Amino acid sequence: MAILMPFITQAKQILKRSFSNGSSTTKSMDIPKGCLAVYVGEQEKKRFVVPVWLLMQPTFQELLDQAEEEFGYSHPMGGLTIPCSEYMFTDLASRLGAI
């Protein structure tokens, strides 16, 4: 567990994160080219900006399958919502080299 903590701390620093208040306005100006915003969390959703190539990774596609099962194509936040914990998401993103 102690080995993963530096990666999680680094992940939180590198991934651009902003809290979403659930408004319908999109902050497209905050998203650089080649990236997309995803909302992550089980209860409180947090917004992460990740590179698009992450979508092609098999382990990330498993999360997308879970999102499809839970939300279908209607995501409550107005964007791609990933139904997992923030810790799990940042751990996965760091292992895949997205950060």
Chimera marker file (.cmm) of the C-alpha trace (Angstrom):
<marker_set name="trace">
<marker id="1" x="0.000" y="0.000" z="0.000" r="1" g="1" b="0" radius="0.5"/>
<marker id="2" x="2.814" y="2.417" z="0.839" r="1" g="1" b="0" radius="0.5"/>
<marker id="3" x="4.344" y="1.845" z="-2.593" r="1" g="1" b="0" radius="0.5"/>
<marker id="4" x="1.222" y="3.078" z="-4.395" r="1" g="1" b="0" radius="0.5"/>
<marker id="5" x="0.876" y="6.286" z="-2.381" r="1" g="1" b="0" radius="0.5"/>
<marker id="6" x="3.607" y="8.242" z="-4.255" r="1" g="1" b="0" radius="0.5"/>
<marker id="7" x="1.953" y="7.291" z="-7.543" r="1" g="1" b="0" radius="0.5"/>
<marker id="8" x="-1.447" y="8.414" z="-6.284" r="1" g="1" b="0" radius="0.5"/>
<marker id="9" x="-0.042" y="11.694" z="-5.001" r="1" g="1" b="0" radius="0.5"/>
<marker id="10" x="1.736" y="12.262" z="-8.302" r="1" g="1" b="0" radius="0.5"/>
<marker id="11" x="-1.415" y="11.315" z="-10.209" r="1" g="1" b="0" radius="0.5"/>
<marker id="12" x="-3.457" y="13.879" z="-8.347" r="1" g="1" b="0" radius="0.5"/>
<marker id="13" x="-0.873" y="16.567" z="-9.055" r="1" g="1" b="0" radius="0.5"/>
<marker id="14" x="-0.512" y="15.807" z="-12.754" r="1" g="1" b="0" radius="0.5"/>
<marker id="15" x="-4.098" y="15.056" z="-13.753" r="1" g="1" b="0" radius="0.5"/>
<marker id="16" x="-5.962" y="18.295" z="-14.129" r="1" g="1" b="0" radius="0.5"/>
<marker id="17" x="-8.899" y="18.083" z="-11.774" r="1" g="1" b="0" radius="0.5"/>
<marker id="18" x="-11.699" y="20.450" z="-11.075" r="1" g="1" b="0" radius="0.5"/>
<marker id="19" x="-14.822" y="19.929" z="-9.063" r="1" g="1" b="0" radius="0.5"/>
<marker id="20" x="-18.042" y="19.906" z="-10.986" r="1" g="1" b="0" radius="0.5"/>
<marker id="21" x="-21.140" y="21.517" z="-9.590" r="1" g="1" b="0" radius="0.5"/>
<marker id="22" x="-23.373" y="19.617" z="-11.997" r="1" g="1" b="0" radius="0.5"/>
<marker id="23" x="-24.094" y="22.627" z="-14.192" r="1" g="1" b="0" radius="0.5"/>
<marker id="24" x="-24.869" y="22.038" z="-17.827" r="1" g="1" b="0" radius="0.5"/>
<marker id="25" x="-22.216" y="24.452" z="-19.089" r="1" g="1" b="0" radius="0.5"/>
<marker id="26" x="-19.174" y="22.745" z="-20.543" r="1" g="1" b="0" radius="0.5"/>
<marker id="27" x="-15.742" y="24.057" z="-19.762" r="1" g="1" b="0" radius="0.5"/>
<marker id="28" x="-14.359" y="23.209" z="-23.195" r="1" g="1" b="0" radius="0.5"/>
<marker id="29" x="-11.752" y="25.950" z="-22.889" r="1" g="1" b="0" radius="0.5"/>
<marker id="30" x="-10.180" y="24.011" z="-19.985" r="1" g="1" b="0" radius="0.5"/>
<marker id="31" x="-9.654" y="20.891" z="-22.094" r="1" g="1" b="0" radius="0.5"/>
<marker id="32" x="-6.508" y="20.822" z="-24.247" r="1" g="1" b="0" radius="0.5"/>
<marker id="33" x="-6.509" y="19.316" z="-27.709" r="1" g="1" b="0" radius="0.5"/>
<marker id="34" x="-6.129" y="15.528" z="-27.606" r="1" g="1" b="0" radius="0.5"/>
<marker id="35" x="-7.785" y="15.247" z="-24.195" r="1" g="1" b="0" radius="0.5"/>
<marker id="36" x="-11.276" y="14.752" z="-22.822" r="1" g="1" b="0" radius="0.5"/>
<marker id="37" x="-13.011" y="15.333" z="-19.523" r="1" g="1" b="0" radius="0.5"/>
<marker id="38" x="-14.384" y="12.417" z="-17.536" r="1" g="1" b="0" radius="0.5"/>
<marker id="39" x="-16.314" y="12.454" z="-14.289" r="1" g="1" b="0" radius="0.5"/>
<marker id="40" x="-15.153" y="9.934" z="-11.708" r="1" g="1" b="0" radius="0.5"/>
<marker id="41" x="-16.559" y="8.884" z="-8.369" r="1" g="1" b="0" radius="0.5"/>
<marker id="42" x="-19.089" y="6.737" z="-6.652" r="1" g="1" b="0" radius="0.5"/>
<marker id="43" x="-20.959" y="9.412" z="-4.708" r="1" g="1" b="0" radius="0.5"/>
<marker id="44" x="-19.384" y="12.812" z="-5.378" r="1" g="1" b="0" radius="0.5"/>
<marker id="45" x="-18.180" y="13.096" z="-8.985" r="1" g="1" b="0" radius="0.5"/>
<marker id="46" x="-14.860" y="14.786" z="-9.747" r="1" g="1" b="0" radius="0.5"/>
<marker id="47" x="-13.766" y="15.974" z="-13.162" r="1" g="1" b="0" radius="0.5"/>
<marker id="48" x="-10.484" y="14.741" z="-14.644" r="1" g="1" b="0" radius="0.5"/>
<marker id="49" x="-8.923" y="15.695" z="-17.964" r="1" g="1" b="0" radius="0.5"/>
<marker id="50" x="-7.204" y="12.703" z="-19.567" r="1" g="1" b="0" radius="0.5"/>
<marker id="51" x="-5.533" y="12.028" z="-22.932" r="1" g="1" b="0" radius="0.5"/>
<marker id="52" x="-7.788" y="10.518" z="-25.605" r="1" g="1" b="0" radius="0.5"/>
<marker id="53" x="-5.421" y="7.577" z="-26.211" r="1" g="1" b="0" radius="0.5"/>
<marker id="54" x="-6.389" y="6.289" z="-22.752" r="1" g="1" b="0" radius="0.5"/>
<marker id="55" x="-9.739" y="5.223" z="-24.231" r="1" g="1" b="0" radius="0.5"/>
<marker id="56" x="-7.997" y="2.539" z="-26.303" r="1" g="1" b="0" radius="0.5"/>
<marker id="57" x="-6.362" y="0.781" z="-23.331" r="1" g="1" b="0" radius="0.5"/>
<marker id="58" x="-8.034" y="-2.567" z="-22.484" r="1" g="1" b="0" radius="0.5"/>
<marker id="59" x="-8.193" y="-1.909" z="-18.740" r="1" g="1" b="0" radius="0.5"/>
<marker id="60" x="-9.742" y="1.513" z="-19.319" r="1" g="1" b="0" radius="0.5"/>
<marker id="61" x="-12.214" y="-0.045" z="-21.753" r="1" g="1" b="0" radius="0.5"/>
<marker id="62" x="-13.392" y="-2.273" z="-18.894" r="1" g="1" b="0" radius="0.5"/>
<marker id="63" x="-14.323" y="0.897" z="-17.004" r="1" g="1" b="0" radius="0.5"/>
<marker id="64" x="-16.141" y="2.149" z="-20.094" r="1" g="1" b="0" radius="0.5"/>
<marker id="65" x="-18.096" y="-1.127" z="-20.237" r="1" g="1" b="0" radius="0.5"/>
<marker id="66" x="-19.116" y="-0.623" z="-16.599" r="1" g="1" b="0" radius="0.5"/>
<marker id="67" x="-20.183" y="2.925" z="-17.403" r="1" g="1" b="0" radius="0.5"/>
<marker id="68" x="-22.280" y="1.675" z="-20.319" r="1" g="1" b="0" radius="0.5"/>
<marker id="69" x="-23.961" y="-0.942" z="-18.109" r="1" g="1" b="0" radius="0.5"/>
<marker id="70" x="-24.734" y="1.584" z="-15.392" r="1" g="1" b="0" radius="0.5"/>
<marker id="71" x="-25.632" y="4.687" z="-17.400" r="1" g="1" b="0" radius="0.5"/>
<marker id="72" x="-26.163" y="3.562" z="-20.993" r="1" g="1" b="0" radius="0.5"/>
<marker id="73" x="-25.632" y="6.582" z="-23.206" r="1" g="1" b="0" radius="0.5"/>
<marker id="74" x="-27.296" y="9.015" z="-20.807" r="1" g="1" b="0" radius="0.5"/>
<marker id="75" x="-24.640" y="10.240" z="-18.390" r="1" g="1" b="0" radius="0.5"/>
<marker id="76" x="-25.989" y="12.246" z="-15.449" r="1" g="1" b="0" radius="0.5"/>
<marker id="77" x="-23.131" y="14.784" z="-15.466" r="1" g="1" b="0" radius="0.5"/>
<marker id="78" x="-23.566" y="15.589" z="-19.144" r="1" g="1" b="0" radius="0.5"/>
<marker id="79" x="-20.192" y="14.025" z="-19.969" r="1" g="1" b="0" radius="0.5"/>
<marker id="80" x="-18.532" y="10.641" z="-19.749" r="1" g="1" b="0" radius="0.5"/>
<marker id="81" x="-19.069" y="9.340" z="-16.200" r="1" g="1" b="0" radius="0.5"/>
<marker id="82" x="-16.890" y="6.516" z="-14.852" r="1" g="1" b="0" radius="0.5"/>
<marker id="83" x="-18.469" y="4.604" z="-11.936" r="1" g="1" b="0" radius="0.5"/>
<marker id="84" x="-15.390" y="3.866" z="-9.808" r="1" g="1" b="0" radius="0.5"/>
<marker id="85" x="-13.568" y="5.434" z="-6.889" r="1" g="1" b="0" radius="0.5"/>
<marker id="86" x="-11.201" y="8.344" z="-7.413" r="1" g="1" b="0" radius="0.5"/>
<marker id="87" x="-8.402" y="6.237" z="-5.906" r="1" g="1" b="0" radius="0.5"/>
<marker id="88" x="-8.977" y="3.378" z="-8.374" r="1" g="1" b="0" radius="0.5"/>
<marker id="89" x="-9.093" y="5.774" z="-11.328" r="1" g="1" b="0" radius="0.5"/>
<marker id="90" x="-5.887" y="7.622" z="-10.430" r="1" g="1" b="0" radius="0.5"/>
<marker id="91" x="-4.123" y="4.318" z="-9.762" r="1" g="1" b="0" radius="0.5"/>
<marker id="92" x="-5.198" y="2.960" z="-13.169" r="1" g="1" b="0" radius="0.5"/>
<marker id="93" x="-4.251" y="6.176" z="-14.975" r="1" g="1" b="0" radius="0.5"/>
<marker id="94" x="-0.804" y="6.186" z="-13.384" r="1" g="1" b="0" radius="0.5"/>
<marker id="95" x="-0.186" y="2.510" z="-14.250" r="1" g="1" b="0" radius="0.5"/>
<marker id="96" x="-1.173" y="3.153" z="-17.871" r="1" g="1" b="0" radius="0.5"/>
<marker id="97" x="1.195" y="6.095" z="-18.107" r="1" g="1" b="0" radius="0.5"/>
<marker id="98" x="-1.495" y="8.704" z="-18.614" r="1" g="1" b="0" radius="0.5"/>
<marker id="99" x="0.255" y="10.845" z="-16.052" r="1" g="1" b="0" radius="0.5"/>
<link id1="1" id2="2" r="1" g="1" b="0" radius="0.2"/>
<link id1="2" id2="3" r="1" g="1" b="0" radius="0.2"/>
<link id1="3" id2="4" r="1" g="1" b="0" radius="0.2"/>
<link id1="4" id2="5" r="1" g="1" b="0" radius="0.2"/>
<link id1="5" id2="6" r="1" g="1" b="0" radius="0.2"/>
<link id1="6" id2="7" r="1" g="1" b="0" radius="0.2"/>
<link id1="7" id2="8" r="1" g="1" b="0" radius="0.2"/>
<link id1="8" id2="9" r="1" g="1" b="0" radius="0.2"/>
<link id1="9" id2="10" r="1" g="1" b="0" radius="0.2"/>
<link id1="10" id2="11" r="1" g="1" b="0" radius="0.2"/>
<link id1="11" id2="12" r="1" g="1" b="0" radius="0.2"/>
<link id1="12" id2="13" r="1" g="1" b="0" radius="0.2"/>
<link id1="13" id2="14" r="1" g="1" b="0" radius="0.2"/>
<link id1="14" id2="15" r="1" g="1" b="0" radius="0.2"/>
<link id1="15" id2="16" r="1" g="1" b="0" radius="0.2"/>
<link id1="16" id2="17" r="1" g="1" b="0" radius="0.2"/>
<link id1="17" id2="18" r="1" g="1" b="0" radius="0.2"/>
<link id1="18" id2="19" r="1" g="1" b="0" radius="0.2"/>
<link id1="19" id2="20" r="1" g="1" b="0" radius="0.2"/>
<link id1="20" id2="21" r="1" g="1" b="0" radius="0.2"/>
<link id1="21" id2="22" r="1" g="1" b="0" radius="0.2"/>
<link id1="22" id2="23" r="1" g="1" b="0" radius="0.2"/>
<link id1="23" id2="24" r="1" g="1" b="0" radius="0.2"/>
<link id1="24" id2="25" r="1" g="1" b="0" radius="0.2"/>
<link id1="25" id2="26" r="1" g="1" b="0" radius="0.2"/>
<link id1="26" id2="27" r="1" g="1" b="0" radius="0.2"/>
<link id1="27" id2="28" r="1" g="1" b="0" radius="0.2"/>
<link id1="28" id2="29" r="1" g="1" b="0" radius="0.2"/>
<link id1="29" id2="30" r="1" g="1" b="0" radius="0.2"/>
<link id1="30" id2="31" r="1" g="1" b="0" radius="0.2"/>
<link id1="31" id2="32" r="1" g="1" b="0" radius="0.2"/>
<link id1="32" id2="33" r="1" g="1" b="0" radius="0.2"/>
<link id1="33" id2="34" r="1" g="1" b="0" radius="0.2"/>
<link id1="34" id2="35" r="1" g="1" b="0" radius="0.2"/>
<link id1="35" id2="36" r="1" g="1" b="0" radius="0.2"/>
<link id1="36" id2="37" r="1" g="1" b="0" radius="0.2"/>
<link id1="37" id2="38" r="1" g="1" b="0" radius="0.2"/>
<link id1="38" id2="39" r="1" g="1" b="0" radius="0.2"/>
<link id1="39" id2="40" r="1" g="1" b="0" radius="0.2"/>
<link id1="40" id2="41" r="1" g="1" b="0" radius="0.2"/>
<link id1="41" id2="42" r="1" g="1" b="0" radius="0.2"/>
<link id1="42" id2="43" r="1" g="1" b="0" radius="0.2"/>
<link id1="43" id2="44" r="1" g="1" b="0" radius="0.2"/>
<link id1="44" id2="45" r="1" g="1" b="0" radius="0.2"/>
<link id1="45" id2="46" r="1" g="1" b="0" radius="0.2"/>
<link id1="46" id2="47" r="1" g="1" b="0" radius="0.2"/>
<link id1="47" id2="48" r="1" g="1" b="0" radius="0.2"/>
<link id1="48" id2="49" r="1" g="1" b="0" radius="0.2"/>
<link id1="49" id2="50" r="1" g="1" b="0" radius="0.2"/>
<link id1="50" id2="51" r="1" g="1" b="0" radius="0.2"/>
<link id1="51" id2="52" r="1" g="1" b="0" radius="0.2"/>
<link id1="52" id2="53" r="1" g="1" b="0" radius="0.2"/>
<link id1="53" id2="54" r="1" g="1" b="0" radius="0.2"/>
<link id1="54" id2="55" r="1" g="1" b="0" radius="0.2"/>
<link id1="55" id2="56" r="1" g="1" b="0" radius="0.2"/>
<link id1="56" id2="57" r="1" g="1" b="0" radius="0.2"/>
<link id1="57" id2="58" r="1" g="1" b="0" radius="0.2"/>
<link id1="58" id2="59" r="1" g="1" b="0" radius="0.2"/>
<link id1="59" id2="60" r="1" g="1" b="0" radius="0.2"/>
<link id1="60" id2="61" r="1" g="1" b="0" radius="0.2"/>
<link id1="61" id2="62" r="1" g="1" b="0" radius="0.2"/>
<link id1="62" id2="63" r="1" g="1" b="0" radius="0.2"/>
<link id1="63" id2="64" r="1" g="1" b="0" radius="0.2"/>
<link id1="64" id2="65" r="1" g="1" b="0" radius="0.2"/>
<link id1="65" id2="66" r="1" g="1" b="0" radius="0.2"/>
<link id1="66" id2="67" r="1" g="1" b="0" radius="0.2"/>
<link id1="67" id2="68" r="1" g="1" b="0" radius="0.2"/>
<link id1="68" id2="69" r="1" g="1" b="0" radius="0.2"/>
<link id1="69" id2="70" r="1" g="1" b="0" radius="0.2"/>
<link id1="70" id2="71" r="1" g="1" b="0" radius="0.2"/>
<link id1="71" id2="72" r="1" g="1" b="0" radius="0.2"/>
<link id1="72" id2="73" r="1" g="1" b="0" radius="0.2"/>
<link id1="73" id2="74" r="1" g="1" b="0" radius="0.2"/>
<link id1="74" id2="75" r="1" g="1" b="0" radius="0.2"/>
<link id1="75" id2="76" r="1" g="1" b="0" radius="0.2"/>
<link id1="76" id2="77" r="1" g="1" b="0" radius="0.2"/>
<link id1="77" id2="78" r="1" g="1" b="0" radius="0.2"/>
<link id1="78" id2="79" r="1" g="1" b="0" radius="0.2"/>
<link id1="79" id2="80" r="1" g="1" b="0" radius="0.2"/>
<link id1="80" id2="81" r="1" g="1" b="0" radius="0.2"/>
<link id1="81" id2="82" r="1" g="1" b="0" radius="0.2"/>
<link id1="82" id2="83" r="1" g="1" b="0" radius="0.2"/>
<link id1="83" id2="84" r="1" g="1" b="0" radius="0.2"/>
<link id1="84" id2="85" r="1" g="1" b="0" radius="0.2"/>
<link id1="85" id2="86" r="1" g="1" b="0" radius="0.2"/>
<link id1="86" id2="87" r="1" g="1" b="0" radius="0.2"/>
<link id1="87" id2="88" r="1" g="1" b="0" radius="0.2"/>
<link id1="88" id2="89" r="1" g="1" b="0" radius="0.2"/>
<link id1="89" id2="90" r="1" g="1" b="0" radius="0.2"/>
<link id1="90" id2="91" r="1" g="1" b="0" radius="0.2"/>
<link id1="91" id2="92" r="1" g="1" b="0" radius="0.2"/>
<link id1="92" id2="93" r="1" g="1" b="0" radius="0.2"/>
<link id1="93" id2="94" r="1" g="1" b="0" radius="0.2"/>
<link id1="94" id2="95" r="1" g="1" b="0" radius="0.2"/>
<link id1="95" id2="96" r="1" g="1" b="0" radius="0.2"/>
<link id1="96" id2="97" r="1" g="1" b="0" radius="0.2"/>
<link id1="97" id2="98" r="1" g="1" b="0" radius="0.2"/>
<link id1="98" id2="99" r="1" g="1" b="0" radius="0.2"/>
</marker_set>
